[in-house]
């Protein structure tokens, strides 16, 4: 902040609206008048007032009231920062969320809040938690105020926007990401990242979802950091144009980052494809043990009670297994004419779902999201709440993206 001289009112950063500057100066003058002794006041105008000159605030050291107002000025300036709410279907401890929040906070331009699931919910789709208690635990992510929630990405966004967790009324933008795995084509119907952004749009808040195409045994967390770097220009342009009222209306942006973000070929406005991975159900002989350790290690409050509850749950589960082992697994269907019950064996089979990527067909339209991503481009697909893209939305989003890309080239 620029220091003011003894004769000038405190100067505010250039990004503060002029109307706010005037209001703050008026407040300073009111404080000055209130702190002036009655005997020192006069009904006669000062020489400057008589000449129609501008009345300036007194120096800070002349009035204790002005000293307290400087804190009010700083608070008011802070409140002018755009509010950004970040969620992530991969969970509160995911690298993609941490890298993104770190980048947003480091700019110093935004008031960043985080509300994300306490564990990964990457394929939760639009699911919400009804009839069960949802726990929101305060924490911090890269200096931003945060809550980890025992629910889905949709729960997180809805709860954050309900004004039950944060002091602000509504954010300028909701960002859902950055998540591992693309959300192209029909994947968007299952995607927790897309669902978080869609929930924001349904609440009337501009939103974007960001996903990184993750290659098993190839991609690394450093790729997520690169994905943040290439996403930041789009994010900053979105926040800027939301403030100006120029961000595309009635849609959210589903952004896909190619597997090698640092060597991407550019940005393309794309259409939603019909691509989806194959759903492969694999028979298995045993349930995979639940991964509870990271969740409990991440929770800093009431850890002892949680571990005790885990022990009780484990004991109860063991007792139930022993009881089941002592009786046959049968159902009574009906009673036969002879009076003997007819029984039917219950068959229990275990399966695990795996997603298998299909090979890209040759000659596909390069304007489709999946094809652009496969060819190394950043894919930006505008979608409405029904995950459709009307022609007028396509034109609006295309014009917006073209304008910001031209602006970057001119800079």
C-alpha positions in Angstrom: 0.0 0.0 0.0 1.3 3.5 -0.9 2.1 5.6 2.2 0.2 9.0 2.4 1.8 12.3 3.2 0.6 14.6 6.1 -1.7 16.5 3.7 -3.1 13.7 1.5 -5.7 11.1 2.4 -4.5 7.5 2.5 -4.1 6.2 -1.0 -5.6 2.8 -1.8 -4.4 0.2 -4.4 -5.5 0.9 -7.9 -7.8 -2.2 -8.0 -10.2 -0.7 -5.4 -13.3 0.8 -7.1 -13.6 4.6 -7.0 -16.9 4.4 -5.2 -15.3 2.5 -2.3 -12.5 5.0 -2.2 -15.1 7.8 -1.8 -16.9 5.9 0.9 -13.8 5.2 2.9 -12.7 8.9 2.7 -16.1 10.0 3.9 -15.8 7.6 6.8 -12.4 9.1 7.7 -13.8 12.6 7.6 -16.7 11.5 9.9 -14.2 10.0 12.4 -12.2 13.3 12.3 -15.3 15.3 13.0 -16.3 13.1 15.9 -12.9 13.3 17.5 -12.8 17.2 17.3 -13.5 18.9 20.7 -16.8 20.9 20.7 -15.1 24.2 21.6 -12.9 23.8 18.5 -15.8 23.6 16.1 -17.2 26.5 14.3 -20.3 27.2 12.1 -18.1 29.3 9.8 -16.7 27.5 6.8 -12.9 27.1 6.5 -11.1 29.0 3.9 -10.7 25.9 1.7 -14.4 25.1 2.0 -15.4 28.6 1.2 -13.3 28.3 -2.0 -14.9 25.0 -2.9 -11.7 23.2 -2.3 -11.5 19.5 -1.4 -11.4 18.6 2.3 -8.6 16.2 3.2 -8.4 13.8 6.0 -6.1 14.7 8.9 -2.7 12.8 9.3 -2.9 9.5 11.1 -0.9 10.7 14.1 -3.3 13.6 14.9 -6.3 11.4 15.8 -6.6 8.0 17.5 -9.8 7.5 15.5 -7.9 7.5 12.2 -5.5 4.8 13.5 -8.4 2.4 14.1 -9.8 3.3 10.7 -6.7 2.2 8.9 -7.5 -1.4 9.9 -11.0 -0.9 8.5 -9.4 0.3 5.3 -7.2 -2.8 5.1 -10.2 -5.0 5.8 -12.3 -3.3 3.2 -9.6 -3.6 0.6 -9.3 -7.3 1.5 -13.0 -7.7 1.0 -12.7 -6.5 -2.6 -10.8 -9.6 -3.6 -12.8 -12.1 -5.7 -13.8 -15.1 -3.6 -12.9 -18.5 -5.1 -14.3 -21.7 -3.7 -12.3 -24.9 -4.6 -13.4 -28.5 -4.2 -11.8 -31.7 -5.5 -13.3 -35.1 -6.0 -10.0 -36.7 -5.3 -10.2 -35.5 -1.7 -8.9 -32.9 0.7 -5.4 -34.5 0.7 -5.0 -34.8 -3.0 -2.0 -33.3 -4.7 -4.1 -31.7 -7.4 -6.1 -29.7 -4.9 -3.0 -28.7 -2.9 -1.1 -27.5 -6.0 -4.1 -25.5 -7.3 -4.8 -23.8 -3.9 -1.1 -23.0 -3.5 -1.1 -21.3 -6.9 -4.2 -19.3 -6.2 -3.1 -18.2 -2.8 0.4 -17.2 -4.0 -1.1 -14.6 -6.4 -2.4 -12.6 -3.5 -5.4 -11.6 -5.7 -8.1 -13.9 -4.4 -9.8 -14.9 -1.2 -9.6 -18.7 -1.5 -11.8 -21.1 0.4 -11.7 -24.9 0.2 -14.4 -27.5 0.8 -13.6 -31.0 -0.3 -14.4 -34.7 0.6 -12.3 -36.2 3.3 -11.5 -39.1 1.0 -11.6 -39.7 -2.8 -15.0 -39.6 -4.4 -13.8 -39.4 -8.0 -16.6 -41.4 -9.6 -19.4 -40.3 -7.3 -21.3 -38.4 -10.0 -24.3 -36.4 -8.8 -24.8 -38.4 -5.6 -25.7 -36.6 -2.4 -26.0 -37.7 1.2 -29.5 -37.7 2.5 -30.7 -39.1 5.9 -27.2 -39.4 7.3 -25.1 -37.0 9.3 -22.4 -35.2 7.3 -19.4 -34.1 9.3 -17.4 -31.0 8.3 -14.1 -30.6 10.0 -12.1 -27.4 9.8 -8.6 -27.5 8.5 -6.2 -25.6 6.3 -4.9 -26.1 2.8 -1.8 -24.0 1.7 -2.9 -21.1 3.9 -6.5 -21.1 2.8 -9.4 -21.8 5.2 -10.8 -25.2 4.5 -13.3 -27.9 5.6 -13.1 -31.6 4.9 -16.5 -33.2 4.6 -17.7 -36.7 5.0 -19.7 -36.5 1.8 -19.6 -36.2 -1.9 -18.3 -33.3 -4.1 -21.9 -32.2 -4.5 -22.4 -32.2 -0.8 -19.3 -30.1 -0.4 -20.3 -27.4 -2.9 -23.9 -27.3 -1.7 -22.8 -27.1 2.0 -20.3 -24.4 1.3 -22.8 -22.3 -0.7 -25.4 -22.6 2.1 -23.5 -20.0 4.2 -23.1 -22.6 7.0 -19.3 -22.8 6.8 -17.8 -19.6 5.5 -18.5 -15.9 6.3 -18.9 -14.8 2.7 -22.3 -14.8 0.9 -21.2 -16.4 -2.4 -18.0 -16.9 -4.4 -17.2 -15.3 -7.7 -16.2 -18.7 -9.1 -16.2 -22.4 -8.1 -13.3 -24.6 -9.3 -13.7 -28.3 -9.1 -10.3 -30.0 -9.5 -7.6 -30.7 -10.4 -8.6 -34.4 -10.6 -6.7 -37.4 -11.9 -8.4 -38.9 -14.9 -10.2 -37.3 -17.8 -13.9 -36.3 -17.7 -14.5 -36.4 -21.5 -17.6 -37.6 -23.3 -19.8 -39.9 -21.3 -17.3 -40.0 -18.5 -18.8 -36.7 -17.4 -21.9 -38.5 -16.2 -19.9 -40.4 -13.6 -17.3 -37.7 -12.8 -17.3 -36.2 -9.3 -15.3 -33.3 -10.7 -18.0 -32.4 -13.2 -20.7 -32.9 -10.6 -19.1 -30.4 -8.3 -19.0 -27.7 -11.0 -22.6 -28.6 -12.2 -23.9 -28.1 -8.6 -22.4 -24.6 -8.5 -24.0 -23.7 -11.8 -27.4 -25.0 -10.5 -26.9 -22.6 -7.6 -26.3 -19.7 -10.0 -22.5 -19.6 -9.5 -20.0 -19.6 -12.4 -17.9 -22.8 -12.3 -15.2 -24.8 -14.1 -14.1 -28.4 -13.7 -10.5 -29.3 -14.4 -9.2 -32.9 -14.9 -5.8 -34.2 -15.9 -5.7 -37.2 -18.3 -3.9 -39.7 -16.0 -1.9 -42.6 -17.5 -1.5 -45.5 -15.2 2.2 -46.3 -14.4 3.3 -43.2 -16.3 1.8 -40.1 -14.9 3.2 -38.5 -11.7 2.2 -35.9 -9.2 4.5 -33.4 -10.9 2.2 -33.6 -13.9 -0.6 -32.2 -11.6 1.6 -29.2 -10.8 2.2 -28.7 -14.5 -1.5 -29.0 -15.1 -2.0 -26.1 -12.5 0.5 -24.0 -14.3 -1.2 -24.3 -17.7 -4.6 -23.9 -16.1 -3.9 -20.7 -14.3 -4.2 -18.3 -17.3 -7.7 -19.8 -18.0 -8.7 -19.5 -14.3 -7.5 -15.9 -14.0 -9.3 -14.9 -17.2 -12.5 -16.6 -15.9 -12.3 -14.8 -12.6 -11.6 -11.4 -14.3 -14.5 -11.8 -16.7 -16.9 -13.0 -14.1 -16.2 -9.7 -12.3 -16.9 -7.8 -15.6 -20.0 -9.8 -16.3 -18.4 -11.2 -19.5 -18.1 -14.9 -18.5 -20.3 -17.3 -20.6 -23.7 -17.6 -19.1 -25.8 -20.7 -18.5 -22.9 -23.1 -18.7 -19.8 -24.3 -16.8 -16.5 -25.2 -18.5 -15.2 -28.7 -18.4 -11.5 -28.4 -18.9 -9.3 -31.4 -19.8 -5.6 -31.3 -19.5 -3.5 -33.7 -21.6 -1.2 -36.3 -20.0 1.9 -34.2 -20.6 0.7 -30.7 -19.7 4.0 -28.9 -20.1 4.2 -29.8 -23.8 0.6 -29.2 -24.7 -0.2 -27.9 -28.2 -2.6 -25.2 -27.1 -6.2 -24.7 -26.2 -9.2 -25.8 -28.2 -12.9 -25.1 -27.6 -14.5 -28.6 -28.0 -17.8 -30.4 -28.1 -18.7 -33.3 -25.9 -18.0 -36.6 -27.5 -19.8 -39.9 -26.9 -16.6 -41.6 -25.9 -16.5 -43.6 -22.7 -14.2 -46.2 -21.3 -15.2 -49.9 -21.2 -16.6 -51.0 -17.8 -14.9 -54.2 -17.0 -16.2 -56.2 -14.1 -13.6 -58.6 -12.6 -14.6 -61.5 -10.4 -12.6 -61.5 -7.1 -12.4 -63.9 -4.2 -12.2 -61.4 -1.4 -13.2 -57.9 -0.5 -10.4 -55.3 -0.7 -9.7 -54.0 2.8 -11.0 -50.5 3.3 -8.4 -47.8 3.2 -9.1 -46.0 6.4 -5.6 -45.1 7.6 -5.1 -41.9 5.4 -8.5 -40.6 6.5 -7.8 -41.0 10.2 -4.3 -39.7 10.0 -5.5 -36.6 8.2 -8.0 -35.8 10.9 -6.4 -33.8 13.7 -9.3 -33.5 16.0 -10.8 -36.3 18.2 -8.3 -38.8 16.8 -8.4 -41.0 19.9 -12.2 -41.2 19.8 -12.1 -42.1 16.1 -9.6 -44.9 16.6 -11.5 -46.2 19.6 -14.7 -46.3 17.4 -12.7 -48.1 14.7 -11.7 -50.7 17.2 -15.3 -51.2 18.3 -16.4 -51.5 14.7 -13.7 -54.1 14.0 -14.7 -56.1 17.1 -18.4 -56.0 16.0 -17.5 -57.1 12.5 -15.4 -60.0 13.8 -18.3 -61.2 16.0 -20.7 -61.0 13.1 -18.3 -63.1 10.9 -18.0 -65.8 13.6 -21.8 -65.9 14.0 -22.3 -66.2 10.3 -19.8 -69.0 10.1 -21.9 -71.1 12.5 -25.1 -71.1 10.4 -25.9 -72.0 6.9 -26.7 -69.2 4.4 -30.3 -70.2 3.4 -33.6 -68.5 2.7 -37.0 -70.0 3.4 -39.1 -69.6 0.2 -42.3 -71.4 1.2 -43.7 -74.3 3.0 -44.3 -77.5 1.0 -47.6 -79.4 1.1 -45.9 -82.0 3.3 -45.1 -79.3 5.9 -41.4 -79.3 5.1 -39.8 -75.9 4.3 -38.4 -75.5 0.8 -35.0 -73.8 0.9 -32.9 -72.1 -1.7 -29.1 -71.5 -1.5 -28.1 -67.9 -1.6 -25.2 -67.3 -4.0 -22.8 -64.5 -3.1 -20.3 -63.3 -5.7 -17.7 -60.6 -5.5 -16.8 -58.3 -8.3 -14.5 -55.3 -8.8 -15.1 -52.7 -11.5 -12.2 -51.5 -13.6 -12.2 -48.9 -16.4 -10.4 -49.9 -19.6 -9.6 -47.3 -22.2 -10.7 -48.0 -25.7 -8.4 -47.2 -28.6 -9.1 -44.0 -30.5 -10.8 -44.5 -33.8 -9.0 -43.0 -36.8 -10.6 -40.1 -38.6 -12.6 -38.8 -35.6 -13.6 -35.1 -35.4 -10.7 -33.1 -34.0 -13.3 -30.8 -32.4 -14.4 -33.4 -29.9 -13.1 -33.3 -26.4 -11.6 -36.7 -26.2 -9.8 -36.4 -29.6 -8.4 -33.0 -28.7 -7.1 -34.3 -25.4 -5.5 -37.4 -27.1 -3.8 -35.2 -29.6 -2.1 -33.1 -26.8 -4.5 -30.1 -26.7 -6.2 -28.6 -23.7 -9.9 -29.2 -24.2 -12.4 -26.6 -23.0 -16.0 -27.9 -23.3 -19.0 -25.7 -22.2 -21.8 -27.8 -20.7 -25.2 -27.0 -19.2 -26.7 -28.6 -16.1 -28.0 -31.5 -18.2 -24.5 -31.9 -19.7 -25.6 -30.8 -23.1 -24.2 -28.0 -25.2 -26.6 -25.8 -27.1 -25.3 -24.1 -30.3 -25.7 -20.6 -28.7 -23.8 -21.7 -25.6 -21.1 -23.1 -27.9 -20.8 -19.7 -29.8 -20.8 -17.7 -26.6 -18.0 -19.8 -25.0 -16.1 -20.0 -28.2 -16.1 -16.2 -28.5 -15.0 -15.8 -24.9 -12.1 -18.2 -25.2 -11.0 -16.7 -28.5 -10.9 -13.2 -27.0 -8.8 -14.2 -24.0 -6.4 -16.2 -26.2 -6.0 -13.2 -28.5 -5.4 -11.0 -25.5 -2.6 -13.3 -24.3 -0.9 -13.2 -27.7 -1.1 -9.4 -27.7 0.5 -9.2 -24.3 
